[in-house]
Amino acid sequence: ITEAVGTPVGLQKRGLGRMALSGASNFTGQVNVFEGQLDAIGATALGASGSLLNGTVVQSGASLGFGGGTINESLQLAGNGRVVGGTGVGAL
């Protein structure tokens, strides 16, 4: 999804495929990655920073990929959920 996402309800990634968010999103809900991989390309791809409602949860067996910028929000990994990609010090 290359357009900005702007809703207060968050986002759920389901299904074994891969999905990429690259727009400057300003939604304030939680991101849940249940299956497959969600790629966050850019600092605000996972929504607006600073909201208490934000955060990303990567469920067991799912993946979060990222590249470009710093993602400034909470990240929870459940079971064998994983983060892939990124370079440099503090990539995770």
N, C-alpha and C positions, 0 to 999 in steps of 0.2 A: 504494500500500500504506500504510494508515494505522496498522496494528499494528506494534509493534516487531519487528525482525528480529534474531535472536540466534543466529548460527551462526559457527563458526570458518573457514568456507570462502569467504567473500566473495560477490560478486554479479556476474552478467553480464547486461547489457542487450543483447538481440539483436532484430532486426526493426525495420522502418521507423517503427513507431508511437511514441507518447509514453507514458512511465510516470513516475509521481510517487511519491516516498518522503517521507512526512511524519511517521512515527512516530519515537520516540526509540530508535534501533537501537543495539545493542551488539556487533554482529559484528566480528570482527577481521581478516577477509580483505580482499583488494584488490577494488575496484569497477572493472569494465571496461565501458565503453560502446562497443559495436562498431557499432551502427546506431541511427538514430532519435535521440530525445532522452530523457534521464533528468533529471527535475526533483528537486532536493534541497531540501525545505522544512523548515528547522530545522537547528540546529547539529550534531545527531547523526544526521541522516538517512542519512549515508554511513558510519555505523558509529562504533565507539568511538574516541576520540582517544588518542593516546599510544602506540599499538602499532606496533612496527616492521613488522608485516605489513600495516598499513593503507596507503591511498593510492588515488587514482583515476586511471585512464588513459582518456582520451577519444581513440578511434581516429579516423583520417582519415574525414571525412564525417559523424561523429556529433557530438552536442551535449550539454552539461551545462548545465542551467538551475538557478538557485538563488534563494532568497529567504528572508529571515528568519534572523538569526544569523550567526555567523562559523564557517566550516568550517575546522577546524584540522588539516589533513593535507596530504600532498604531492599535487600535481596535475600530471599529464603530458598534454600535448597532442601528438598524433602527426599529422603531415601537416597537413591543414586541419581537424582537430578543433577545436571551438570551445566557449567558455563564453558563455552568454547570460543576461541578466537581471542583477539586483543593482543597487544604487544606492550612491552615496556614495564617499568616498575609500577606496581599497583594495578596491574591489569584486572585483578579480581578484587 
